[in-house]
Amino acid sequence: MLFSSFQTAHAVVNQNSDKITVSGNVKDGKGDPLIGATIKIKGQAVGTITDFDGKYQLTNVPRNAILEFSYIGMVGKSVSVGGNRVINVVLDESSVQLDQVVVIGYGSVKKSDLTGSVASIKTEALKEIPANSVEGLLQGRAAGLQVVNSSQDPGAGSTLRIRGGSSLRGSNSPLVVVDGFPLGDAGDLKQINPADIVSMEILKDASASAIYGSRGANGVIMIVTKRAKKGITSITVKQQITVSEFTSDLNLWRDPVLMASLSNESRINGGFTPLYVGEKSSTGIYYPSIEELQTTWKTNTRWDDLVFRNKPVSNNTTVTVSSSNEKTVFNLSANYYTDKGMYIKDDYAKGGYNLSVDHNVYDNFKIKFLNILSRGTRNSNGGLSYWRNPIFPVYDEKGDYYLTNANDFDHPIAISDHRMNKSKTLDVISSAALEWQVLPCLKLTSQLNYKYGTSVSDSYQPKIYTEGGQFNNGLASINNWEGHNLVSENFANFQKTFNKHDFGAMLGYSYEYNMSRSSGLVAKDFVNEALGNENMSAGNPEKNEVSNGYSKTNLISGMFRLNYAYANKYLMTLTARSDGSSKFGENDKWAMFPSGALSWKAHEEEFIKKLNVFDELKVRFSYGISGNQGISPYQTLSRYGTGKYYDDGKWVTTIGPGYVSGWTGPGWIYRVWSGIPNPDLKWETTAQADLGIDMAFFNRRLRLTLDVYDKQTKDLLRERNLALSSGYDKMWVNDGKIQNRGFEVTVDADIINTKDWKFGGTLIYSLNRNKVKSLGNTLESGLITDPMTGMLFEYSGNNLEQYRDYTNILAIGQPVNVFYGYKTNGIVQTLEEGLKSGLSGDNANPGEYKYLDLNNDKQINESDKTIIGNPNPDFMASLALNLSWKKFDASIFLNGVFGQDVLNTQAFNQPSNQPFRWTPDNPTNAYPSLREGRQVKISDWWIEDGSFLRVQNLSLGYTFDLPKKTVLSKARIYVNASNLYTFTKFKGYDPEVGLNGVYGGGYPRLRKWTFGIDLTF
């Protein structure tokens, strides 16, 4: 018994002697302690984190164990214990890690193993720029991604395109996926606070996006929101105050004498009686003479001072609480954001929260939960007439609003005081997921996503001051909308390595349900308007208008992906997705979207290694097909509409085939009749090929990515013009082809990386060329033939009243939406010259536009029209530079769009250019004479170079050195300037306009100064 006890004791001593306590510290390359670095025993779920001094202690460590040290943004290290009881580690910062995990849809992959074209967005640079949605911040941040921020209204969205537009009438916006939930089209993602985003990936080629099938034709934006760092509890506060101002002066009349003189000249030239002669006009308004304006006239109202705020201040506050332990990780953030517009009473505000919880029920079973709520309010008061005549006072002698006549609907103060236009929105996004690691090589995921949205819009136009209110004796409306989106997805991921063979596979099923309902109520002819639309029963019940809508769609999908790698050199990805959509006819509901990609890690080859040139050299090729179903449902069914007419003293409602889908023509006087069914309507498909090269040099301090692509879209979903005998104007069909080809370059460089100094940058270049290859059968599509070239085309967009003509066309063999109009050659100098040029009537007089007679038939008519410009840019480029010295940091971001033409509708009749008009004493070739009543033609005279290079962001910051072991662990202050300056030859306020290239005025681009502070407790 004694011998047995001795053996047991000896065994215990030997067992304990095999395990030791290891301690030490973890620092960065500067020698600063890393707080919250993770230390784990390899192969075990045992670990700890460093304290505020960067120190750690780990007990019961096997003498022969390997410790793994990791920290976000640092290159991890593995250290063999070897019996050492003190192990100090220095982790180096890594701006790009080959083992970084990239989210690619229904799974993830190491960045080094990517076979498709995927761009990662550096989100840190975006967090200092306040925004209501993240899309607007992506401008210039990824090659191939075009972002247009043409509206500066509070809460306005953006227009996004990845590698050009692939559709004419279907959706062209990328799909946005947040934490695995496909939310829908990008452009107005107000529900997600940019401060909650930790990573963003742009899936550009078919290999990457085809896994989303019918929704991936326009690319995919993958967003992952924050999760707490393991073992850390923290509270962060981000406070931003933003001050807005115009980047340039307003183009307004400041000299009433010059304004009046040129007005008289214009009216005389047009055959009208001049106004400024010291008499009352036909409307009863007294217009002073030029002499009065020079001497005794007192009124010179600066309407812009009354209409615009003086440097409005906006707010953005985010508070985040996050914590984690071995079992549970949660993150709760709350945000309140306000956007004060430049116009008085023009505002947007939203508040909401984001809650995410991940809980490990067992070591191999996890529950994940996400809930986002966002509530927004919008008070719209834009478009006020800040250009109103300065000789008009705000109020008359009685203290009432000064109106020029009974139909004066441009008094900005009267409108602001009495018009009401408000809306409220509520959005809820919820997601629950179960993850079961059945085997080390097999993980099952089941995710249920739900999105709910609702909005209420209220408006009232009073009987006076507004056109709609006066015409209807008071006009009120209430519009309601609600939408439900349910997505259920179940998929399995398999990952296994056999010697040199790495296999990965994903098999999944998805079901999506969308339903939306809307209702509207319009009341007119109010007997009392004290309560506006809060008392719509005060309107005339016989004139009430009630409308409602209902829409439901279903999408069922099955998807598969196979990843294979041999010897970590040769990689292959095969993807297939089959989608069935309720939007299409019985025989065309289903479609298959396959893709494949090959990649070669050439830097793993011995003969490449011997060159000692490349840290990475990877060649990628992919080809695949994706689809588009971005149209309204029920186009395969006959649509019915209703109408009203007045008969025998009462209103009669009719119902029948067809409905009014829009209005067109000068002044929108023509109805567009739609509703004819097309049971053969099917998917629009895009086939894309991509060839890419990824390279890295100088210990990965210089990184280069090149991509060249070819996208071919066929069976375009679009509305074809119909013969008049059909009784309809348009019908949805699959007709036409569009091509997009391009080249992309991304260069990342870590130029300086020392203990105190860091300097790096990113250069991005994107080129895309699109072309309309087909618009279907010439006769069936009603295509127009250009009489000089034989080019086939159709008009695109809407008729512009200024020219009483369309501005853009879709022409076979030409880029999308080219401008179509007349060529000019300066200004007519003599009547003889005008008549000789084919002009007639007043248009032949000196001082008129000299339109060219291109077909030499001695007259100017429709046959002389030709392509006069291209709104599509030649290329886009951006440069981001980042510099830090000790605790100071600075960054600058330049973004440019080059080679696009812009139709400047304000190129003449502005205070800045009217004084340079043609006169007999100033026979210029640059501007025409002033002539009221002139009907101008759309011509190249209005086309300008819209190229610009913008200093989009400039940021300066300082991070404080805080005493150790204090409640406050991090503090940073910064200032950021947005839209600091724009280099351009464009003569309008700003060349960044919509994709059709038409500039309509507005006001200057806003420069925004943001002062921020970030605190972490």
VONUTI-981400 format. One record per residue (C-alpha): z, x, y; residue in one letter. Coordinates in steps of 0.2 Angstrom, whole numbers, plus 2048, in hexadecimal, padded with zeros to 3 digits. Layout:
<recs>
ZXYA...
</recs>
This chain:
<recs>
800800800M80480E80CL7F3816808F7EA80680BS7F380481CS7EE816821F7DC81281DQ7DC803827T7E480B836A7D781A835H7C980E835A7CF805844V7D181684DV7BF81B849N7B880A84EQ7C180B85FN7BC81D862S7A9817860D7AB80C870K7B0813881I7B280C893T7A481189FV7A58118B2S79B8188C1G7918128D0N77F80C8D3V7768118E3K7658108EBD75A81E8F1G76381F901K7748218F9G77A8108FED7838068F0P77A7F88E8L7857E88E8I7827DD8D9G7787E98CEA7777E48BCT77D7EF8AEI77A7EA89CK77C7F188BI76B7F1883K7687E4875G7797DB87AQ77E7CD885A78B7D888CV78B7DE89EG7927DF8B0T78D7E18C2I7927ED8CFT79F7E98DDD79E7EA8F0F79F7FD8EED7917FE8E1G79E8028D3K79F7FB8C2Y7A97FC8B2Q7A47F78A1L7B07F7892T7AD7F887FN79C802881V79680A871P79481D873R78281C86EN77E80D878A77080C886I775805897L7687FB8A0E76A7FC8B3F7607EF8BES75F7E88CFY7527DD8D8I7457E78E1G74A7F78D8M7438008C9V74F7FE8BAG75680C8B0K75C80E89ES76981C89CV77082288BS78382288BV78583087FG79882F880G798831893N7A682789CR79F8298ADV78C8258B1I7868248C3N77481D8C5V76881D8D4V75B8108D4L74B8128DDD7438048E7E7327FE8E0S7267F48EBS71B7F18DCV7217F18CAQ7157F08BCL7227E68B2D7247D98BFQ7237C88B7V7157BD8BFV7167AA8BCV7047A48B6I7077928B1G71178C8A2Y71779E8A0G7187AF8A7S7117C08A4V7147D28A9K70A7D78B8K7037E58AFS6FC7D98A2D6F37CD8ADL6E17CA8A8T6DD7BE8B6G6DC7BF8C9S6ED7BC8CFV6F47C08E1A7077C28E4S70D7BD8F5I71A7C88FDK7267BA902T7337C590BE7277C691AA7267B391CL7387AF91DK7397B492FE72C7A8935I732796937P72678992FA727777929N71D77C91AS71978D912V70678B911E70378F923G70C79F921L7007A5913L6F27A9920Q6EB7BA91CG6F87BE90FR6ED7BE8FFA6DB7C38FCA6D07B48FAG6DC7A7902L6D679F911Q6E379691CV6DE78C92BV6EC787937N6E177D943S6EE770949S6FE775953Q706764952D71876494DP71976393AG706766938A6FF76C927G6F2779923S6E177991AT6E078590BL6D178C902R6D17988F3I6C17A18F2R6B87948FCG6B57818FAG6AF77C8EAS6AC7698EDS6A475F8FBL6AE74F8FAR6BB7528ECG6CB75C8F0S6C976E8F5N6DB7728F6S6E477D8EAP6F17768DEL70377A8E2V70F77C8D4V72277E8D8V72D7848CAD72177D8BDG71E76D8C6F70C76A8CBP70F7618DCL6FD75E8E2G6F27658EFD6F77738FBA6F777190EG707767912D71576C907L723767912K72F764904Q732776900I73C78190CN73379290EP74479A90DA7477948FCD73779C8F5I73A7AC8EBV7287AF8E5S7167A98E7M7077AC8DCE6F57A78E0I6EB7A48D1L6D97A78D6K6CD7A98C8D6C979D8B9A6D37A68ADS6E37A48B7A6E07938BDS6D778A8AEA6E87878A6I6E97798B3Y6D87728AEG6D27648B9S6DE7698C7R6DA77C8C7G6C977D8CEA6CF7818DFN6DC78E8DAG6EF78C8D7V6FD7918E2I70D7958D7M71E7948E0I72E7998D8V73E7948E2T74E79E8E3K75B7A08D5R76C7A88D7A76E7BA8D2K7777BC8C2K78A7BE8C4G78A7BC8D7I7907AE8E2T7897AE8F4S7877A4903I7797A890FT7767A1920V7647A2928K76379D93AQ75379D945Q750797957I73E79795CT73779696DV725791970S71879497EE706794981F6FC7A497ET6F17A198CS6EF79799CD6E978599CL6D87829A2N6DB7759B0L6D77729C2W6E377A9CDR6D87799DDD6D47669E1P6C876B9EEV6BD7759E2L6BF7679D5M6B97599E1A6AB7639E8S6A47669D6L6A77549D2S69D74E9E1N68F75A9DCE68E7549CAS68E7429CFR6807459DCI67674E9CFN6787409C3G6737339CFG68472C9D2F68E7299E3T69A7389E5P6AC7339E4L6B573F9F0Y6AF738A01V6BF730A08G6BC71FA01E6C27139F4K6B87139E4S6B17049DAS6C27049D1T6CC7039E1G6D27159E0I6D271F9F0Y6CA7309EEY6CD73C9FDP6BE745A05S6BC758A03I6C375AA15E6D2750A11E6D675AA01L6D576AA0CQ6E0764A1AT6EB754A18T6EC750A06W6FD7529FEK6FB74D9EBT6F775B9DFN7007569CFT7027639C1R7017579B3W7037659A6D7147689ADD7197569A9L710755999V715765991F72676C98DR72B77C995N72E788986K73577B979P74378296DV74277E95BS74F78194DN74F78693BN760787931T76278B91FT77278C916V772792903T7807938F7V77C79B8E6S7877A08D7S7857A58C5S78E7AB8B6N7897AE8A4E78679B8A1K7817938B1T7767978C0V77578C8CFF76D78C8E0N7707808EEL7687818FFS76777590EA75B77691CN75976E92DY749771936Y74276B947T73276E94FD73176A962K71F767967G71776D977M71475B97DY724751983I72C746975K72074E968D72C75395AD72E756948Y73F75893EA74375992CK75375C922G75675E90FG75D768901Y7587718F2N7637728E2L75F77B8D3S76B77D8C3V7677888B4D7747868A6H77478F895N77B783889V77979087BY7727A187BD76179A876N76278987FF760787892K76077889DI7587798AEK75976D8BCF75176C8CDL75375F8DBN74B7608ECI74D7538FAL74475390BS745747919R73A748928G73773F938T728740944R72773A956N71573C95AS71073D96DN70274996DG6F1748976G6F8744987L6EC746995S6F275799DY6E17599A5W6E37499B0R6DD74A9C2N6E97539CCP6E67489DCI6EE7399D2F7017389D5P70C7339C6V7137249CFY70D7189DDD7167139EDE7207059E3K7267129D6G71A70B9C8D70E7169BEY6FF71A9C8Y6F07139BFL6DE7169C5T6D97059BEN6DE6F79B1A6D67029A4N6DF7129A8D6E5717997F6E872A99BD6F872A9A5H70273699AP7137319A0I71071E99FA70A72198DI71972C988S72571F98FD71E710987H714714977R71D716967M716720958N72472594BK724729939S73172D92CK72F73591BT73A73890CL7357438FDD73F7468EDV73A7538E0I7437548D0S74075E8C0S74A7608B0A74576D8A3A74C772891L74878388BE74C787879W74A799872Q747793860V7437A585BL7427B6864P72F7B3864C72F7A0867L735796876K733783878L73377B88AT73376988ES7327658A1Q7337548AAL72E7538BCN72F7458C8Y72A7448DAK72D7358E6Y7277338F7G728726904T723724916S725717924V71A718934S71E70D943D71370B952S711700962Y705700970Q70A6F697FP6FF6EA988K6FC6F6996I6FA709997Y6F1709985T6E0704980E6E56FC970G6F36F3977G6E96EC986Q6DB6E697BF6E76DD96FN6F46D897CN7016E3973G6FD6EC962L70A6F0955A70A6F7943S7156FC935I70E705926N717709916N713715908W71B71B8F8E7157268EAG71C72A8D9H71673A8CFN71D73C8BDL71874C8B3V71E74F8A2S71A75F89AE71E767889N718778883F71D786878A71B79987BN7197A686DF71B7B8870Q71A7C5862K7167D8860T70F7DF850F70E7F2851N7017F485EK6FC7E185FH7047D686CD7027C486AF7067B6876G7027A4875A70579387EM702782878L706773882G704761887Y705759898S70674789EY7047428B1E7077318B9Y70372E8CBN70671D8D4M7067198E6S7087098F0R705705902S7076F790ES7036F4920G7076E692DL6FE6E593EV7036D994CA6FA6D595CK6FB6CA96BD70D6CB96FF7166BE979V7256CA97CN7246DD979E7366E297CA7396E796AL7276EE966G7246EE954N7366EA950E7326D8954N7206D694DM7236C394BS7216C395EA70E6C695BG7026B8959N7036B3946P6F16AF945E6EC6C1949K6F86C993DN6F06D5931E6F76D9920V6F16E6914S6F76EF905N6F16FC8F8G6F57018E6Y6EF7108DDS6F37178CBK6EC7258C2T6F072E8B1N6EC7408ABL6EF745899I6EC758895S6EE764886G6EE77688AM6ED787880F6EE799885R6ED7A987AL6F17BA880N6EE7C9876Y6F07DC87AA6EC7EB86FY6F57FB871A6FA7F5883N6E87FA888K6DC7EC883Y6E17DA889L6D97C9886M6DE7B888CT6D67A7886L6DB79788ET6D578588BA6DB775892R6D576388FS6D775689CD6D574389BG6D573A8ACS6D67278AFS6CB72A8BFK6BB72C8B5F6B07208AAG6B471C898E6A8729891N6AD73789ED6BF73789EK6C2747894W6BC758898A6C076A891M6C377889CF6C3789893P6C479B89AS6C67AD894G6CA7BE89BA6CA7D0895L6D37DE89CS6D37F1899W6E27FC89EK6D780C8A0A6E68168A7H6EE815895E6DF81E88EE6E283188BE6D2836894F6D782D8A4I6E98348A3K6E28458A3K6D98428B3L6EB8418BCN6E38358C9V6E88238C4F6F981C8C2D6F080C8BDE6DE8088BAL6DB7F78B3K6CA7EE8B1V6CA7DB8B0R6BC7CE8ACF6BE7BB8ABS6B47AC8A9Y6B979A8A8G6B67888ADI6C277D8B7S6C076B8BDG6C37608CCN6C874E8CCQ6CE74D8DEG6C773C8E3I6CE72B8E5S6D07208D5P6C67118D0Y6B57188D6Q6AE7138C4T6B27018C8L6AB6F48D3S6B66F48E3R6B96E48EDY6BE6E28FFG6C36D490BT6BD6CF91CG6C26C392AK6B86B8935Y6BC6AA942Y6B469993ED6B8688945D6C868D94EG6D0697940K6CF6A7937W6C76A8926V6C96B5919T6BB6BA90DT6BB6C58FDI6AD6CD8F4G6A46DD8EDP6A56EC8F8G6B16F2906Y6B06FC916V6B470E912S6B2715923G6A8714934W69A71F93AT68D721948G68F72395BP6A071B960G6A371794EW69A70794FI69270793DY69C70292ER69A70C91EV69A70090EW6A07078FES6A67008EDG6977018E2I69E7078D1P6987168C7N69E7158B5P6967268B2D6A17308BEL6A87408B6K6B07508BAW6AB75D8C7E6AB76E8BET6AC77F8C5T6A778F8BBA6AD79F8C1Q6AB7B18BCA6B67BF8C3D6B57D28C1L6C47DB8C8G6CC7ED8C8I6DE7F28CBD6E28048D0M6F180E8D5A6F381F8DBF70082C8E1F70E8268D6N7098148DAR70B8178EDR6F98118EFL6F38028E6R6E17FA8E7L6DB7E98E0T6C87E58E0L6C17D48DBD6AF7CD8DBV6AC7BB8D6Y69F7AE8D4D6A379B8D4K69778E8CFQ69C77C8D2T69176E8CAK69175B8C9D69975A8DAL6A374B8DDL69B7448EDR6957348F5E6827318F4R679727902N6727178FAL66270D8FFA6656FF90BL65F6F38FDS66E6F68F3S67A6EE900G6856FE900Y68470E90AD68D71A8FEK69171C8ECM69B72A8E3W6917358D7V6907468CEN68374E8D8D67F7608DEG6857728DCK68E77E8E8I6907918E6Q69D79C8ECN69C7AF8EAR6A87BC8F1G6B07CD8F1F6C37D18F4E6CD7E08F7V6E07E38F8T6E77F48FDV6FA7F78FCD701807902A71380F903D70E81C90FI720823913I72F821907N73E82B90CT75082890DK74F82391FD73D81F922W732812919K72080E91FF714804915G7067F7917G6FA7EB90FT6E77E9914L6DE7DA90DI6CB7D690EY6C37C6908S6B07C2909L6A97B1903N6977AA903R6947988FFN68478F8FCK67F77D8F9V67377F8EAK66F76D8E7S67375B8EEL66B7528E0G65B7488DFN6527488F0T64D7368F0L65D72F8E8E6687398F3S65F734903G65D747908L65474B919I646757919T646763928D63476292FP632774932M63977D923T63976F916G64C772914M65576390CL66575E913F671750917E67D74E926Y68F753923S69F74C92CG69E74093AN69473D949N69A746959L69A73A968E697748974Q68674C96DY68373B965R67E745955D68574D946Y68A75F948T68A765935N67F763927I67F767914L66E770911A667777900I66778A901G67378B910Q68678D912P69077E912V692774923N68577E92DV68277893FF67276F941Y66A76D953G65F773960Y65B785965K65D78A978T656797983N661797992G65F78B9A0I6507839A8V64C78C9B9Q63D7819BFT6367709BBL6267789B6E62F7839A9E6387739A3G6297699A0L620778998K62E77A98CS62B768986G63A76098FL63874F999S6407459A5G65174B9ADD65275899EN6437619A6A64B7649B7N6527759BCP6647789B6G66276F9A5E663776994Y65377E98FK65177897DY644781972L63477896CD63578095BL626777953N61B779962N617766964D61A767977K62975B976Q63C75D972I641751964N64A751953E63C75B94BS64276A955D65376B94DK658779942T66778393CI67178A94BI681791944G68C793935N69F78F936P6A3799926N6AB7AA92AP6A27BA924D6B37C191FF6C57C0921M6D17CF923A6E47D2926S6EF7E1928L7027E1925A70C7F192AL71F7F3927N72A80092EL73D80392BS748811932W75A81092BK7607FF92FK7527FB93BF7427F2935D7317ED93DA7217E5937S7117DF93EI7047D4937F6F27D393DL6E67C5936N6D47C393AG6C57B8936V6B47BE93AF6A27B893CG6A57A593DQ69C79B949D6A678E953V69E77F95CL6A777E96DN6A676D973T6AF772983Q6A3780988A69F778998F6A676B9A4N6B67759A4Q6BF77B9B4P6BD78D9AFS6AA78C9ADN6A477E9B9Q6A47899C8P6977949BFF68A7869BDR6787879C1W6737839D3T6647889DDP66E7959E5D67579B9D4N66779A9C8P6717A09B9T66B79F9A7N67D79E9A1A68278C9A6Y67977C9AAP67A7739BAS6887659BDL6807549B9R68B7459B5E68373A9A7G67A74899FR67874598CQ679756984V67175B973K67A765966I673776968S677788966D67C789978W68D782972W68E78E963I69A79D966E6A07AB95BD6B17A6954G6B77B794ES6C97BB952F6D67C894EL6E77C2950R6F87CB952V6FF7BD947Q7117C4945N71C7D294CL72E7D3946S73C7DF94AL74D7DE941G75D7E793EY7697E692FT77B7EA933F7867F692AD7957EC925L7A67F291FP7A87F190CK7B27E4904K7B07D7912T7AB7C5911V79B7C8919L7907D390ES7807D3918K77A7CF92AA7697D1932R7627CC943I7507CC947Y7437C6953V7317C094EN7227BC959A7147B1952S7037B0959N7077BF965L6F57C296AY6E37BD965T6D47C8967F6C47BD968T6B57BA973K6B77A7970F6B879E981K6C379097BG6D5790979Y6D5796967D6C779995AP6D179394BE6C9782948V6C6777939G6BA77C92BL6AC772933N6AD77F942G6AE772950V6BA77695EY6C0767968G6CC76F975G6DE76A974G6EA77897BY6EC78A978P6F3792969R706793969L7107A396AR7207A1961K7307AC964W73C7AB956T74E7B2957F7577B2946G7677B793DI76A7B992AD77B7B9924L7817BB912T7937B890CF
</recs>
